[in-house]
């Protein structure tokens, strides 16, 4: 499935994720003040996202067919792949250039890295594999 979204599509998806299940009428009413979209624009975008399988509109009830985390994961991989030659360390270095991390943010990043390593090596619950036995 193609998860690539333009800015407007992503903004519509955010509204659906926030409110789902939402009627198509309520969706239009939310898009008007938030995005400045007329009814026809909202319904056109809704139709396109339904055709791509990202949203579902059944009996005028709109729901998502993909989670926000799936889209964010896809976008992140695409960005790192295209702009940083698939190098996560390059991405992190560029992101952190000129920024400062709080102790809490640094600990959270360390925790995420540790969790990723555990998934890759099959370790769980922070347990360590005994080597040489």
MODELLER restraints for C-alpha pairs under 7 A, 6 or more apart:
rsr = mdl.restraints
at = mdl.atoms
rsr.add(forms.Gaussian(group=physical.xy_distance, feature=features.Distance(at['CA:3:A'], at['CA:71:A']), mean=5.98, stdev=0.5))
rsr.add(forms.Gaussian(group=physical.xy_distance, feature=features.Distance(at['CA:3:A'], at['CA:74:A']), mean=6.72, stdev=0.5))
rsr.add(forms.Gaussian(group=physical.xy_distance, feature=features.Distance(at['CA:9:A'], at['CA:45:A']), mean=6.80, stdev=0.5))
rsr.add(forms.Gaussian(group=physical.xy_distance, feature=features.Distance(at['CA:16:A'], at['CA:22:A']), mean=6.94, stdev=0.5))
rsr.add(forms.Gaussian(group=physical.xy_distance, feature=features.Distance(at['CA:16:A'], at['CA:63:A']), mean=6.65, stdev=0.5))
rsr.add(forms.Gaussian(group=physical.xy_distance, feature=features.Distance(at['CA:16:A'], at['CA:64:A']), mean=6.80, stdev=0.5))
rsr.add(forms.Gaussian(group=physical.xy_distance, feature=features.Distance(at['CA:17:A'], at['CA:64:A']), mean=6.70, stdev=0.5))
rsr.add(forms.Gaussian(group=physical.xy_distance, feature=features.Distance(at['CA:20:A'], at['CA:62:A']), mean=6.76, stdev=0.5))
rsr.add(forms.Gaussian(group=physical.xy_distance, feature=features.Distance(at['CA:20:A'], at['CA:63:A']), mean=5.47, stdev=0.5))
rsr.add(forms.Gaussian(group=physical.xy_distance, feature=features.Distance(at['CA:21:A'], at['CA:61:A']), mean=6.30, stdev=0.5))
rsr.add(forms.Gaussian(group=physical.xy_distance, feature=features.Distance(at['CA:21:A'], at['CA:62:A']), mean=5.75, stdev=0.5))
rsr.add(forms.Gaussian(group=physical.xy_distance, feature=features.Distance(at['CA:21:A'], at['CA:63:A']), mean=5.21, stdev=0.5))
rsr.add(forms.Gaussian(group=physical.xy_distance, feature=features.Distance(at['CA:22:A'], at['CA:61:A']), mean=5.61, stdev=0.5))
rsr.add(forms.Gaussian(group=physical.xy_distance, feature=features.Distance(at['CA:22:A'], at['CA:62:A']), mean=5.29, stdev=0.5))
rsr.add(forms.Gaussian(group=physical.xy_distance, feature=features.Distance(at['CA:22:A'], at['CA:63:A']), mean=6.87, stdev=0.5))
rsr.add(forms.Gaussian(group=physical.xy_distance, feature=features.Distance(at['CA:23:A'], at['CA:60:A']), mean=5.48, stdev=0.5))
rsr.add(forms.Gaussian(group=physical.xy_distance, feature=features.Distance(at['CA:23:A'], at['CA:61:A']), mean=4.43, stdev=0.5))
rsr.add(forms.Gaussian(group=physical.xy_distance, feature=features.Distance(at['CA:23:A'], at['CA:62:A']), mean=5.76, stdev=0.5))
rsr.add(forms.Gaussian(group=physical.xy_distance, feature=features.Distance(at['CA:24:A'], at['CA:60:A']), mean=5.33, stdev=0.5))
rsr.add(forms.Gaussian(group=physical.xy_distance, feature=features.Distance(at['CA:24:A'], at['CA:61:A']), mean=6.09, stdev=0.5))
rsr.add(forms.Gaussian(group=physical.xy_distance, feature=features.Distance(at['CA:24:A'], at['CA:62:A']), mean=6.13, stdev=0.5))
rsr.add(forms.Gaussian(group=physical.xy_distance, feature=features.Distance(at['CA:28:A'], at['CA:39:A']), mean=5.78, stdev=0.5))
rsr.add(forms.Gaussian(group=physical.xy_distance, feature=features.Distance(at['CA:28:A'], at['CA:42:A']), mean=5.86, stdev=0.5))
rsr.add(forms.Gaussian(group=physical.xy_distance, feature=features.Distance(at['CA:31:A'], at['CA:37:A']), mean=5.77, stdev=0.5))
rsr.add(forms.Gaussian(group=physical.xy_distance, feature=features.Distance(at['CA:31:A'], at['CA:42:A']), mean=6.92, stdev=0.5))
rsr.add(forms.Gaussian(group=physical.xy_distance, feature=features.Distance(at['CA:32:A'], at['CA:38:A']), mean=6.09, stdev=0.5))
rsr.add(forms.Gaussian(group=physical.xy_distance, feature=features.Distance(at['CA:49:A'], at['CA:55:A']), mean=5.56, stdev=0.5))
rsr.add(forms.Gaussian(group=physical.xy_distance, feature=features.Distance(at['CA:50:A'], at['CA:56:A']), mean=5.35, stdev=0.5))
rsr.add(forms.Gaussian(group=physical.xy_distance, feature=features.Distance(at['CA:50:A'], at['CA:57:A']), mean=6.91, stdev=0.5))
rsr.add(forms.Gaussian(group=physical.xy_distance, feature=features.Distance(at['CA:53:A'], at['CA:65:A']), mean=6.74, stdev=0.5))
rsr.add(forms.Gaussian(group=physical.xy_distance, feature=features.Distance(at['CA:54:A'], at['CA:64:A']), mean=6.13, stdev=0.5))
rsr.add(forms.Gaussian(group=physical.xy_distance, feature=features.Distance(at['CA:54:A'], at['CA:65:A']), mean=5.10, stdev=0.5))
rsr.add(forms.Gaussian(group=physical.xy_distance, feature=features.Distance(at['CA:54:A'], at['CA:66:A']), mean=5.84, stdev=0.5))
rsr.add(forms.Gaussian(group=physical.xy_distance, feature=features.Distance(at['CA:55:A'], at['CA:62:A']), mean=6.90, stdev=0.5))
rsr.add(forms.Gaussian(group=physical.xy_distance, feature=features.Distance(at['CA:55:A'], at['CA:63:A']), mean=5.81, stdev=0.5))
rsr.add(forms.Gaussian(group=physical.xy_distance, feature=features.Distance(at['CA:55:A'], at['CA:64:A']), mean=4.42, stdev=0.5))
rsr.add(forms.Gaussian(group=physical.xy_distance, feature=features.Distance(at['CA:55:A'], at['CA:65:A']), mean=5.21, stdev=0.5))
rsr.add(forms.Gaussian(group=physical.xy_distance, feature=features.Distance(at['CA:56:A'], at['CA:62:A']), mean=5.55, stdev=0.5))
rsr.add(forms.Gaussian(group=physical.xy_distance, feature=features.Distance(at['CA:56:A'], at['CA:63:A']), mean=5.31, stdev=0.5))
rsr.add(forms.Gaussian(group=physical.xy_distance, feature=features.Distance(at['CA:56:A'], at['CA:64:A']), mean=6.07, stdev=0.5))
rsr.add(forms.Gaussian(group=physical.xy_distance, feature=features.Distance(at['CA:56:A'], at['CA:65:A']), mean=6.49, stdev=0.5))
rsr.add(forms.Gaussian(group=physical.xy_distance, feature=features.Distance(at['CA:57:A'], at['CA:63:A']), mean=6.64, stdev=0.5))
rsr.add(forms.Gaussian(group=physical.xy_distance, feature=features.Distance(at['CA:80:A'], at['CA:86:A']), mean=5.14, stdev=0.5))
rsr.add(forms.Gaussian(group=physical.xy_distance, feature=features.Distance(at['CA:80:A'], at['CA:87:A']), mean=6.44, stdev=0.5))
rsr.add(forms.Gaussian(group=physical.xy_distance, feature=features.Distance(at['CA:80:A'], at['CA:88:A']), mean=6.40, stdev=0.5))
rsr.add(forms.Gaussian(group=physical.xy_distance, feature=features.Distance(at['CA:80:A'], at['CA:91:A']), mean=6.35, stdev=0.5))
rsr.add(forms.Gaussian(group=physical.xy_distance, feature=features.Distance(at['CA:84:A'], at['CA:90:A']), mean=6.11, stdev=0.5))
rsr.add(forms.Gaussian(group=physical.xy_distance, feature=features.Distance(at['CA:84:A'], at['CA:91:A']), mean=5.97, stdev=0.5))
rsr.add(forms.Gaussian(group=physical.xy_distance, feature=features.Distance(at['CA:118:A'], at['CA:124:A']), mean=5.96, stdev=0.5))
